[in-house]
Amino acid sequence: MSFLAYVFGIIYYLTAAAVIVVYTLGLAILLGAKTTPLPRSLRRANPSVSLVIPTYNEASIIRRKLDNVLQIDYPREKFEVIVVDSASTDQTRSIVNRFAEEHGHKVNLVLIEQPVRRGKSEAINEAMRKVRSEILILTDADVTFSPDSVSRLVENIDGSEVGAVSGVEIPVGSRSFLSNLESGYRRVYTAIRLAEASIDTPFMCESELSAYKTELLEPLRPGTVCDDVELTLTVRRKGFRAVYASNVPFFETEADKLGPKLKHKFRRGMNNQHALLQNSSVLFSGNLGKYGKVVFPFEFFVHVISPILLTIALFSFLSFAVTTPISAAIALLTTIVLSFPLLVITHFLVSRYRGIDIQGSQGIGSWVLGAIAFSAFQLLLMASLFKLAFGGPQVNWQQISGTRIPVSVEATV
């Protein structure tokens, strides 16, 4: 074995071992978390609620979204809908205005028109300046949910220590290998978020459908591209927890073609990385409980450190394989053996929440497919990290084809 091959081999073993060890320990800690039962509301009155929908060129789907909102089962005198439109160039505003005229007797609908598009975070800030309700619920135009979702969100947030609550995403789309891959990925993703919530607070509440105590919120910083993380951190910094509500599913169409799906993953990953780096002071912060000591560091590793290590490991392995293929094959086999405890822990973690991940809606994708998708996603995270380092965050993203179809849903039971 040449000296160069020896060096590549050492680098591979070190980087691969570091990734395996951290993931194994991190998921083992999450698996050991005691499951927290969903709170049962003891309130005597329904708090006032504002449902906020940021929009930009949503003419093709906004009517279906508003029809979905119209089905919400919540006292109308305590409920309002605020659409914040960020300078749409299509018919979004006229559709919203027409809907308000037609259904004004059924729902209190307010349209806020921004003259210039400044990104989703500024649209949320605009809504915060308007909202006077006790609870602010944030949702996207391409997301649908059952009529009892608002009531269930309110029930979950009613606890004195809870300041935010997130719904659980159910990906929908055509039955294909890509959809099964996404369903498997979501199983792993959802299990991790539920386990994080059991420890303290999930890494983030999903902005596609999440609720917050309005009094805890602060304006998002200029340039924020990941409101999910920033809003969750705002709540946690004020001493309140967030919960992940398995009884509040929301439905979002996933792209059924590889190109749009990769763009979607790239965008989400880059936004998360920007939020993690912007809030790096949270790492191992004792002031934020186990969120600062366990949850945030684990997610920082997943989104920032792990992609770098895995990219180095892959490059080293390929270089190793060219020079000494037999040694490289042994190294690969060793990696698979060392990964076995990690796979077992992942299996038990997903199985722990199997009864509440709504498998029928999520498709037939297994957690094994999810693990494969997660590994592939790491390479995409390396690309997004590179772009973030040299291009900076992008506030105004273009819409991705194949993801703008709302889904009709029935009430959950």
Summary of the structure (lengths in Angstrom):
residues: 413
radius of gyration: 22.1
end to end distance: 63.3
largest distance: 79.9
contacts: 1396
relative contact order: 0.17
helix: 56%
strand: 14%
